Amino acid sequence: MDIGELLSQDGVVLRSGASSKRQALHVVAEAAAATLGLPEARVLEALLEREALGSTGLGSGVAVPHARIEGIDRVSAVFVRLDTPVAYGAVDDRPVDLMFALFAPPRDGADHLRALAAASRALRSPALREHLRQAHTSDAIHALFVREATATAA
């Protein structure tokens, strides 16, 4: 699964303004709604329902929120970098500032799981996390994910 293909350039958001996990998920929902052409409230509700099952915070300041949602036909992603990390309930209790969110059709099991695995694997890289935190533009962040996908495939 190529995470660079899941993430469109307009699906990258560099933003501050979130002071809680819920607000951070709202930023993700806003970005996903714009990218996927879905109602923001429906995206947020799907994210919150999934998060109620357990935190998607992986540790090292990273979260991979994800949801299955009606109205899309393939797995898609958005990436949000927060200027100020927020408490997220991650496995290491560190606040989160990097959020790679995945969205899949309700009946899409295998691709959704492959995308989750690929995103988690990529974001385990300390070098990638540091580059994502230092990038100045959404285009630079998108390029990092495309490069990471290319390196992983080689």
PEBELRA-V110465 format. One record per pair of residues at least 24 apart in sequence whose ideal C-beta (glycine too) atoms are under 8 Angstrom apart, sorted by sequence separation. I is the first residue (numbers start at 1). J is the second residue. D is the distance in Angstrom with one decimal. If there is no record, write none. Layout:
((I & J & D) (I & J & D))
This chain:
((10 & 34 & 7.3) (11 & 35 & 4.4) (43 & 67 & 7.3) (61 & 85 & 5.9) (77 & 101 & 6.3) (10 & 35 & 5.9) (63 & 88 & 5.6) (77 & 102 & 5.2) (78 & 103 & 7.9) (98 & 123 & 6.9) (22 & 48 & 7.6) (25 & 51 & 6.8) (43 & 69 & 6.5) (76 & 102 & 7.5) (77 & 103 & 7.2) (122 & 148 & 4.9) (8 & 35 & 6.0) (42 & 69 & 6.8) (63 & 90 & 6.7) (75 & 102 & 6.3) (76 & 103 & 5.2) (122 & 149 & 7.5) (62 & 90 & 7.7) (75 & 103 & 7.0) (76 & 104 & 8.0) (42 & 71 & 7.7) (61 & 90 & 7.9) (75 & 104 & 4.6) (21 & 51 & 7.7) (74 & 104 & 7.9) (75 & 105 & 7.9) (122 & 152 & 6.7) (38 & 69 & 6.8) (57 & 88 & 4.2) (59 & 90 & 5.3) (72 & 103 & 6.0) (74 & 105 & 7.1) (98 & 129 & 6.4) (118 & 149 & 7.7) (121 & 152 & 7.2) (57 & 89 & 5.7) (58 & 90 & 6.5) (59 & 91 & 4.8) (60 & 92 & 6.9) (72 & 104 & 7.4) (73 & 105 & 6.1) (36 & 69 & 8.0) (38 & 71 & 5.2) (55 & 88 & 6.4) (57 & 90 & 2.7) (58 & 91 & 6.6) (59 & 92 & 3.9) (61 & 94 & 5.7) (63 & 96 & 4.5) (72 & 105 & 5.6) (75 & 108 & 6.4) (37 & 71 & 7.8) (38 & 72 & 7.2) (55 & 89 & 3.9) (57 & 91 & 6.4) (60 & 94 & 6.7) (61 & 95 & 6.8) (62 & 96 & 6.6) (65 & 99 & 6.3) (69 & 103 & 5.5) (74 & 108 & 7.5) (98 & 132 & 5.7) (118 & 152 & 7.5) (36 & 71 & 7.4) (55 & 90 & 6.2) (59 & 94 & 6.4) (61 & 96 & 5.6) (63 & 98 & 7.3) (64 & 99 & 7.6) (66 & 101 & 6.5) (67 & 102 & 7.9) (68 & 103 & 7.7) (69 & 104 & 7.5) (70 & 105 & 7.6) (98 & 133 & 7.2) (36 & 72 & 5.6) (55 & 91 & 7.4) (61 & 97 & 5.0) (62 & 98 & 4.8) (63 & 99 & 4.9) (64 & 100 & 5.3) (65 & 101 & 4.7) (66 & 102 & 4.1) (67 & 103 & 5.9) (68 & 104 & 5.2) (69 & 105 & 7.6) (70 & 106 & 6.0) (75 & 111 & 4.9) (97 & 133 & 7.1) (28 & 65 & 5.9) (61 & 98 & 5.7) (62 & 99 & 7.7) (63 & 100 & 7.7) (64 & 101 & 7.2) (65 & 102 & 7.7) (66 & 103 & 7.0) (67 & 104 & 7.7) (68 & 105 & 6.8) (69 & 106 & 7.2) (74 & 111 & 7.4) (75 & 112 & 5.7) (62 & 100 & 7.4) (64 & 102 & 6.6) (66 & 104 & 7.3) (68 & 106 & 4.6) (77 & 115 & 7.2) (24 & 63 & 7.9) (57 & 96 & 5.5) (25 & 65 & 6.2) (36 & 76 & 6.0) (68 & 108 & 7.3) (75 & 115 & 4.7) (35 & 76 & 6.9) (77 & 119 & 7.2) (35 & 78 & 5.7) (32 & 76 & 7.8) (68 & 112 & 6.9) (32 & 78 & 4.9) (66 & 112 & 7.3) (31 & 78 & 4.4) (31 & 80 & 6.0) (28 & 78 & 6.3) (66 & 116 & 6.2) (81 & 132 & 6.4) (28 & 80 & 5.3) (64 & 116 & 6.5) (81 & 133 & 7.1) (27 & 80 & 5.3) (47 & 101 & 7.3) (81 & 135 & 7.9) (27 & 82 & 7.4) (64 & 119 & 5.3) (24 & 80 & 7.2) (64 & 120 & 6.1) (46 & 103 & 7.8) (24 & 82 & 6.1) (64 & 123 & 7.1) (43 & 103 & 7.4) (81 & 141 & 7.0) (62 & 123 & 4.8) (24 & 86 & 5.0) (58 & 120 & 6.2) (79 & 141 & 6.3) (23 & 86 & 7.3) (60 & 123 & 7.9) (79 & 142 & 8.0) (18 & 82 & 5.3) (24 & 88 & 7.3) (60 & 124 & 7.8) (11 & 76 & 7.4) (13 & 78 & 6.9) (15 & 80 & 6.4) (19 & 84 & 7.6) (21 & 86 & 5.7) (58 & 123 & 6.7) (11 & 77 & 6.4) (12 & 78 & 7.3) (13 & 79 & 7.1) (15 & 81 & 7.3) (16 & 82 & 6.5) (17 & 83 & 7.9) (18 & 84 & 7.4) (20 & 86 & 5.9) (21 & 87 & 6.5) (58 & 124 & 7.9) (60 & 126 & 7.5) (79 & 145 & 7.2) (11 & 78 & 4.1) (12 & 79 & 5.0) (13 & 80 & 4.7) (14 & 81 & 5.1) (15 & 82 & 6.6) (16 & 83 & 3.4) (19 & 86 & 6.6) (20 & 87 & 7.3) (21 & 88 & 5.0) (36 & 103 & 6.4) (62 & 129 & 6.7) (8 & 76 & 7.6) (11 & 79 & 6.6) (13 & 81 & 7.3) (15 & 83 & 7.1) (16 & 84 & 5.9) (18 & 86 & 5.5) (21 & 89 & 6.9) (61 & 129 & 6.9) (6 & 75 & 5.9) (7 & 76 & 7.9) (14 & 83 & 7.9) (32 & 101 & 6.3) (60 & 129 & 6.2) (6 & 76 & 5.9) (7 & 77 & 4.5) (31 & 101 & 7.8) (6 & 77 & 4.1) (7 & 78 & 7.1) (28 & 99 & 5.7) (32 & 103 & 6.0) (7 & 79 & 6.0) (24 & 96 & 7.0) (27 & 99 & 8.0) (28 & 101 & 4.7) (1 & 75 & 7.9) (3 & 77 & 6.8) (21 & 96 & 7.8) (24 & 99 & 6.5) (7 & 100 & 7.9) (6 & 102 & 7.2) (3 & 100 & 7.7) (6 & 115 & 6.0) (1 & 111 & 7.0) (3 & 115 & 7.0) (1 & 114 & 3.9) (1 & 115 & 5.1) (3 & 118 & 4.9) (1 & 117 & 7.2) (2 & 118 & 7.4) (3 & 119 & 5.5) (1 & 118 & 4.2) (3 & 122 & 5.8) (14 & 135 & 8.0) (14 & 137 & 7.6) (14 & 138 & 6.0) (13 & 138 & 7.0) (12 & 138 & 3.8) (12 & 139 & 7.8) (14 & 141 & 7.3) (10 & 138 & 7.9) (9 & 138 & 6.6) (12 & 141 & 4.9) (9 & 139 & 6.3) (12 & 142 & 5.3) (9 & 142 & 4.8) (8 & 142 & 8.0) (7 & 142 & 6.3) (4 & 142 & 7.8) (7 & 145 & 5.4) (4 & 145 & 4.9) (3 & 145 & 5.6) (4 & 146 & 3.6) (4 & 147 & 7.7) (4 & 148 & 7.1) (5 & 149 & 7.2) (3 & 148 & 7.1) (4 & 149 & 3.6) (3 & 149 & 5.3) (4 & 150 & 7.1) (2 & 149 & 4.5) (2 & 153 & 6.9))
